[in-house]
Amino acid sequence: MGFLQIASAHKAYQTPEGALVRALDDISIDVRNNEFLTLLGPSGCGKTTLLKIIAGFEDLDGGDIILEGRSLKEVPAHRRPFNTVFQNYALFPHMTISQNIGYGLDVAGVKKPDRDRRVGEALEMVGLVGYGSRRPAQLSGGQQQRVALARSLILKPRVLLLDEPLSALDRKMREAMQIELKNLQDSVGITFIFVTHDQEEALAMSDRIAVISNGRLQQLGSPTEVYDAPDNEFVANFVGTSNLFTGRIIDVDTGQGLVTMETGNGRRLCAGSRAYGLGDEVKLILRPEHLRLVDGDTPDGPCLIEGSVKDVIFVGSVVHLHVDVGFGRTAIVYHHHDRTGFRNDIEHGAHVRLAYAPDSAHLIANGRG
């Protein structure tokens, strides 16, 4: 029996027009103790609904939430050993920071000496020593977020649930808080379940990511697994950027673990794979950073694509190239910009040759996702 089990969770809502919308459709996840798990997906995919069901704010239509072998279906929210950090922080504006953080202890009847000690420890934990007498309006957004975290953690929950708590912060502050939040989770040693639609945020912070779409679990794995080996086309396109080519395997080199795929328009592409055989219909996924510009002396082969530049988008250390590779297809390439590197003067219409390593190509069965 795992630590926290989400077992075949089902939830549906009726629209004003009378239609039934499945918010959760048979989602099962075994959440590990002391892990940082992120529920990732687009708006309306069901991730916040799942978080509310774990917290006890919503009821399941089917399935169960099980903590260390005990079903929580009949346990109300206030009796579950979980706390939630909301998107808007929900701080009391008329209370001081210390009063906000200690509010749950007051409700629980903790005596003042113990309460004050624990509030002091919580302020130190989130780096707000000396701010206890201030009010929320006197703090920055990032500081308010820390207060919300301290208020939730002071009650020592088994699981902390976080509903897009960084969404109101600017980019620089978000990046700083991502590091702080992950370090905080490591230091307190409890499970964090974090909801976001931001792929970079999920990749940067998580031990594992549960990718959700249309109420269904699409993939569960480490950030590296989800990014490098997406299970289907949705994950490949939602988590990062992908170039996808559809075709059929026409050659297999079992000794080298190499296959050659032919697309419908006759283009041949290679991939390192032992999972597919001759005649299999597949989709080949290439991340933009795995395509590199090469010079005209590079020999032709199935691991090389030619095309002409349609757009050049400069974003600092990287140049995003949109390359017309023929037959109505555009490949996206991330070209490193270092002033002295190869081909830093690429312009619209330039002919380019793109090479990639076979093992950087990932194959999935055609029709998945």
N, C-alpha and C positions, 0 to 999 in steps of 0.2 A: 504494500500500500504506500503510495507516494505522500508527499507533504500536503499539497493542495490539489485536488482533482476537479477539473471542469469536465463533467461526464455527460456527453451527448446533449449539450445545452440547446434547447429550442425556445424561441420566443417570436410571437407574431403580433402585429397590431392591425387594427381595422382602420382604414382611411375614412374620412367623412363621406366618401362616395360609396362606401360599403365593401371595397376591395380589401383583401387580406395581404399584408406585406410581411414577409419573413425577415425579421431583424437578425435572428440567429437560426442557423439551419444545421443542426447536428454537429456542434463544435465540441471537440474533446481536446483538452490540454492537461498534461501532468506538470504542474508548477513545482519547481524544486525549492527546497529550503535555502534561504540566503542568496537567491539569485535576483538579478535585475532582468525582468521579462518585459518586453515592450509589445503592446498590441498596436500594430501598424496597419493603416489602410486609409482609403479616401473617405471624405465626408459621407456619412450615411451608410457606411459598410457594416456597422453593428458593434464596433469596438467599445464605444461609450456605453451602449446598452449592456454589453458583457461586463464592464466594470461595475455598473450599477447593480447588476444581478449578483456579482461577487460580494458587493458591499451590503446587499440586502435591501436596497432601495426599490428594486423591481423583483417580481416573482417570475419564476420559470414556468413555461407551458409544459415543458418536458425535460427530462434529464435531472442532474443533481450537481450540487457544489459540496464537496467532501473535504473536510480538514482533518488530516491524520486519522482517517477511518470513520469520522463522525459526519453524518449528513447535516447540512446547515439549512435545509429547505424550510424547516419550521422554526429556525432561530431568527428573531428580528434583528434589524440592523444594529440597534444599540447594544445587543448582547454578543455580537460577533467580535472577535479579537482583531478587528481591522480598523484602520482610520483612513480618511480620504482627504487629499489636498485638491481643492477645486481650482478651476481655471481662473476664477476671479478672487481667489484667496479667502473671501468671506470673513475678513477681520472686523472686529467691532470698533467703529471709529471713535466712540466715546471712551474707550478703555486705553490704558497705557500698553506698551509692548509687553511688559511683565504680566499685566493683568490678562492680556490676550493669550499669552503662552500658558499661564496657569489656570485658565478658565476651566478646563476639564478636570483638573485636580480639585478645584473648588467644588464642582458638581459632585465629585466622588467623595467629598468630605475629608480630604487630606489635611492634616493639621498644619498650621502656618509655618513652623520651623522647617518641616520636611518639604512643604510646598516651596518655600523661598529657596531652599537648597537646590531642589530639582529645577526650578526656573533659572537659577544662576548657571547650573550645569548646561541647560538647554541653550541659553544665550551664548555660552562659550562654545558649544558644539557647532553653532551656525555662524560664529564670528561676529556676534552683536553685543559683546560685553560693553557696557557703558551706554547702551541705547534703551535700557529698560523703562526709563521714565518718559520716553517720547511716545507720541501717538502715531498711528499708521500714516496719517497725512504728512507727517514730517519725515517720512522715509521714502527712498527711491523704490521703483518697482522691484528691483532685485532684492532689496532689503525686506520688502513686504513678503516676497516669496519665501525668504528664509524664516520669517516669523511664522508663516503658515506651516512650514515644515517642522519647526520647533514645537508648535502647538500640537501637531499630530504625533510627533515622536515622543513627547514627554510622557504620554500614556503607555508607552512601551507596547505597541501593537505587534502582533505576529506578522502582519502584512500591511504595508503602506500602499494605498491605491492613489495614483496621481493622474488626474484628468487634464491633460495638456496644460500643465502649470507654467510652462515657459512661453506660451503663445503671445502674451502681451508684452514681452521684452524685445528690445531691438537686437539686431543680429550679434553685435559684439557681446552684449550682456548675456544673450542666450548661450553663446559658445562658452563664456566663462562659467555660467551656471550649470551647464552640462557636466563640466569637469567637477565642479563642487558637489553636484548631486550624486554623481557616481562615487566620488571619494567618501561622501557621507554614508552612502549605502554600504560601502566596504567597511567603514568604521563601526556602524551600529549593528551590522551583521544580521539584518532581517531581509525578508523578501520585499522587493519593490515591484509592483505591476504598474507600468507606465503607458499611458495612451497618447499617441501622437499620429499626425498625418505627415510629419516631416521625416523623409527617408534618411537624410544625413544625421539628424538627431538620433534616430533609432540605431544607425550603424555605429555612431560614436559612443553610445552609452550602454548598450545592452550586452548581457551574457547570451541571451537568445531573443529572437524576434518571431512573433506570430503574425504572419501576413494574412489579413482578412479582406475579403471582397464579397459583396452581396450576401453577407451573413454566413459565409462559409470560410473555413480555414484553408488557405491556399498553400502555406508552407510554414513549418516550424523548424528553426535551426539557428545556429550561431550567425553573427553578421557575415562572416566569411562564407559560410555555406549558402546563405540566402543570396549574397551578391555574386559569388563565383559560380554557383551551381543552382540557378533558379529552377524550380520544379516545373514551371509552365510559363507561357507567354505573358500572362498578367504580371507575375512576379518579376520577370525580366524587364518589363517596361515600367513597372511602378517603382521598383527599387533601382534607382540609377537610370542610365540610358543604355539602350541596346540597339544593335543592328541585327536584324533577323532575315535569314534567307531560307526559303523552303525548297526542298528537293528530295531526291532518292539516292540512296547509297549505291554506287556502281562499282566500287573497288574496295577490297579489305586486305590490309597487310597485317595479319595477326602477329607476326614477329615483332613489328615496330609499334603495334597498337595504333595503326593509322588507317583512317577511312577517307575515301573521296566521295563527295556528294555532287550530283549534277542537278542544277536547278531547271525549271521548266523552259528557260530560254537558252539552255546549253552551257551556262557558266559552270565551271568546276571549282569546288572549294574543298579544302582538306580540314580534318579535325583529328585530334588524338582521342580515340575512344575504343573501348572493348565491349561496350554495352549494346552495340547495334551491328546488324549483319547485312549481307548483300540483299538489296531490294527493299530495305526498310525505308519508309517515308518519314522524314525527320525535318526539324527546323534547327538551323545552325545559328547560335547566338554569339556575337562578337561585341565586347565592350569597346567604346571609342578609344580608350587609352591603350588598347591592345593592338590597334592599327598604327603602323609607323610609316613615315615617308621614306622611300628609298630612291636611289638614283637610277639612271637609265641602264646601268651596267648589270643590275640585278637580274638574274635569269628568270624567265617565265616559269610558272608552276601553279599548282592548285592552291598555294598559300599566298597568292599575290592577286590584287585587284587593281584595275586601272580605271581612271575616270577624270572628270574635269571639275574644277572648283566652282560651286554655285554661290557660296557665301563664305565670308571670312569674318568671324566674330572674335574680337580681342577682349579677353577678360582678365588680363594681367599676366600671370605666369604661364597661362595656357591660351592657345588660340583654338577656337572651335571651327573646324572646317566642315562645311556641308558639300559633299562630293557626289556629283552625278555619275553613278557607275553603270548607267545604261538601262534600258528596258523600264524606264520610269522609276528606277530605284535611286534613293539618296542614302549615302552612308555618312555617318557623323564620325569625325576623327578629332581626338584631342592631341594637338601638337604642342610640345613644350616650347615655350618662348624664353630664350636665355641670351638674346642679343648676338651671341657669337655662334649659335647653333646652325644646323643644316636647314635651309629653306625658310628663313625668317622673312622673306620678301614675297610670299605667296599672294597672288592677286586673283580676282575673279576671272574665271576662264582658263586658268593655268592647268596644264595636263599634269597629273600626279600618279604615282605608283605607290600602292599601299601593300605592305607585307605584314604578316602576323605569324606567330609561333603556333603550330598545330594544337598544342595543349591549352592555348588560351581560348580556343573555340569550344563552346559547350553545346552539346546536342540534347534535344528533347524530342519525344515522339510527336509527329505532326498530328494536330488535333487536340493537344493538351493545352488548356488555358484559354 
